[in-house]
Amino acid sequence: MARKLRKTETLPVKQKASRSKLPFSSKNYLFFGLAIISIVAGFLVLVQGSITLAPILLVLGYCVFMPLAIMLNGSKKKEEKNPSSV
């Protein structure tokens, strides 16, 4: 004889996904702008023939300012307002 399977768990009702702000703050955009300016200035100086200043500007843009623009967390205020309960 066939047995009927019982539903033991009910799935939670999906809530509407709320649109959240981007995780970047004005500090992130500032460092991103500095990276772009440094990279463009580095290539312009490289075209003019400088072999000392151009690499410094390019390394600053690619290896310092760009990672800072990505890695800095600007949502500290958001975490302070909604602390997770343990």
trRosetta pair geometry for C-beta under 8 A, 3 or more apart (Angstrom, degrees):
i j d omega theta_ij theta_ji phi_ij phi_ji
7 10 7.0 63 147 -76 117 69
23 73 7.6 -49 168 -144 107 68
23 74 6.7 138 158 53 60 92
23 75 5.4 -59 -150 -33 79 128
24 28 3.9 -113 -157 76 94 150
24 29 6.3 100 150 -44 121 83
24 74 5.8 64 -168 29 30 140
25 28 5.4 112 50 4 58 98
25 29 7.5 -122 105 3 38 89
25 72 7.7 -88 42 119 103 109
25 74 2.5 -165 -7 -166 111 143
25 75 7.2 -172 -47 -52 106 51
26 29 5.6 -56 -150 42 40 110
26 30 6.2 49 149 -28 68 102
26 74 7.5 145 25 -142 47 144
27 30 5.5 -48 -148 30 33 117
27 31 6.7 27 156 -12 64 103
27 72 5.8 -99 115 129 115 149
27 74 5.7 173 46 -97 103 111
28 31 6.2 -59 -153 39 30 104
28 32 6.3 30 150 -19 65 109
28 69 5.3 95 -168 -163 67 65
28 70 7.6 88 -150 -78 107 18
28 72 5.6 -164 -85 71 80 109
28 74 5.4 -90 -21 -31 112 133
29 32 5.4 -52 -143 38 36 115
29 33 6.3 40 155 -21 66 103
29 69 7.5 83 -85 -147 15 106
30 33 5.8 -55 -152 35 28 111
30 34 6.5 28 151 -17 63 105
30 69 8.0 -163 71 -107 50 93
31 34 5.5 -49 -145 37 36 113
31 35 6.3 42 153 -24 65 102
31 65 5.2 -173 -177 -166 82 78
31 66 7.8 171 143 -85 98 18
31 68 4.5 -120 -166 103 152 104
31 69 3.8 -163 100 -76 105 81
31 72 6.8 121 11 7 151 137
32 35 5.6 -50 -151 32 32 114
32 36 6.6 31 153 -17 64 103
32 65 7.5 152 -94 152 20 98
32 66 7.3 63 -117 -118 60 56
32 69 3.9 116 -63 -150 72 149
33 36 5.8 -53 -148 36 33 109
33 37 6.3 31 155 -16 66 107
34 37 5.7 -55 -144 40 31 110
34 38 6.0 30 157 -19 66 110
34 61 7.8 -158 129 -113 67 71
34 65 4.7 -137 100 -142 101 141
34 69 7.9 -176 49 -62 91 116
35 38 5.8 -58 -145 39 27 109
35 39 6.2 25 158 -18 64 109
35 61 4.7 110 -161 -159 63 72
35 62 7.5 109 -160 -69 104 29
35 65 3.6 -173 -76 109 83 117
35 66 4.4 110 -140 -64 151 71
35 69 5.9 -84 -10 -15 136 139
36 39 5.9 -57 -145 37 28 109
36 40 6.2 23 159 -14 65 108
36 61 7.4 129 -55 -150 11 117
37 40 6.1 -58 -145 40 27 106
37 41 6.1 25 158 -16 64 112
37 61 7.8 -160 71 -105 48 113
38 41 5.8 -57 -142 41 27 110
38 42 6.1 33 155 -25 63 108
38 57 5.1 -164 -175 -173 79 81
38 58 7.5 168 141 -87 90 24
38 60 5.0 -108 -175 97 148 105
38 61 3.5 -173 97 -73 107 97
38 65 5.9 136 23 13 142 149
39 42 5.6 -52 -147 33 29 115
39 43 6.6 24 157 -13 63 103
39 57 7.4 168 -90 142 23 91
39 58 6.3 68 -124 -122 63 63
39 61 3.7 168 -57 159 77 161
39 62 6.7 92 -93 -50 109 79
40 43 6.0 -56 -150 38 32 106
40 44 6.3 31 153 -18 65 108
41 44 5.6 -55 -145 38 32 112
41 45 6.2 29 157 -16 67 107
41 57 5.3 -112 96 -171 97 149
42 45 6.0 -57 -145 39 27 107
42 46 6.2 32 153 -23 63 108
42 53 7.9 -155 -122 131 65 72
42 54 5.1 104 -168 -160 71 62
42 55 7.5 99 -157 -77 115 11
42 56 7.7 -160 -113 72 107 51
42 57 3.3 -170 -81 99 93 109
42 58 3.8 153 168 -57 157 74
42 60 7.8 175 -63 46 129 93
42 61 6.1 -121 -5 2 137 134
43 46 5.3 -51 -144 35 34 117
43 47 6.5 40 155 -24 64 99
43 54 7.4 89 -84 -151 20 107
43 58 7.4 92 -52 -85 66 108
44 47 5.8 -49 -152 29 32 112
44 48 6.9 27 150 -15 61 105
45 48 5.7 -56 -153 37 37 112
45 50 4.7 -39 164 44 96 129
45 53 5.1 -85 162 99 151 110
45 54 4.4 -165 97 -81 101 84
45 57 6.4 104 32 21 137 147
46 49 7.8 89 179 -43 31 12
46 50 6.7 -88 -90 60 34 77
46 54 3.7 111 -71 -148 80 149
46 58 7.5 33 -47 -43 131 128
50 53 4.6 -17 149 41 142 98
50 54 5.0 145 90 -23 93 99
51 54 6.7 -41 -116 36 24 113
51 55 7.2 22 -180 -11 51 110
52 55 7.1 -69 -162 34 20 99
52 56 6.9 13 152 -13 58 114
53 56 5.7 -63 -154 38 37 113
53 57 6.2 32 156 -17 72 108
54 57 6.0 -59 -147 38 29 107
54 58 6.2 24 158 -15 65 111
55 58 5.6 -58 -141 41 33 110
55 59 6.0 32 161 -19 69 107
56 59 6.1 -56 -146 38 26 107
56 60 6.4 28 154 -19 62 108
57 60 5.7 -55 -148 37 30 113
57 61 6.3 28 156 -18 64 108
58 61 5.7 -55 -146 37 31 110
58 62 6.0 8 165 0 68 113
59 62 6.3 -63 -132 50 26 95
59 63 5.1 -22 -175 26 67 123
59 64 7.2 58 135 -10 67 101
60 63 7.1 -53 -95 54 11 82
60 64 4.9 -38 -153 36 52 126
60 65 6.2 44 151 -13 72 104
61 64 7.4 21 -17 48 9 83
61 65 5.5 -36 -134 42 38 120
61 66 6.4 51 157 -29 57 103
62 66 5.7 -13 -144 13 31 136
63 66 7.4 27 -29 41 12 101
63 67 6.9 -3 -174 -2 34 119
64 67 6.9 -78 -159 40 12 99
64 68 6.5 5 157 -14 56 116
65 68 5.6 -61 -147 40 30 113
65 69 6.2 34 156 -25 67 106
66 69 5.7 -52 -147 31 31 113
66 70 6.7 21 157 -12 63 107
67 70 5.8 -62 -148 41 35 106
67 71 5.6 11 165 -6 73 119
68 71 6.2 -65 -127 47 25 97
68 72 5.8 31 176 -31 66 109
69 72 6.9 -39 -129 20 16 107
73 76 6.3 101 115 -51 101 83
75 78 4.3 -32 -176 32 91 124
75 79 6.3 96 127 -23 84 92
76 79 5.8 -55 -152 36 37 110
76 80 6.4 35 152 -20 68 106
77 80 5.7 -56 -148 36 33 111
77 81 6.4 31 155 -20 66 106
78 81 6.0 -56 -149 34 29 109
78 82 6.6 -19 167 26 64 105
79 82 6.9 -80 -140 61 25 74
79 83 7.2 60 165 -93 64 57
80 83 7.0 -2 -153 -60 29 89
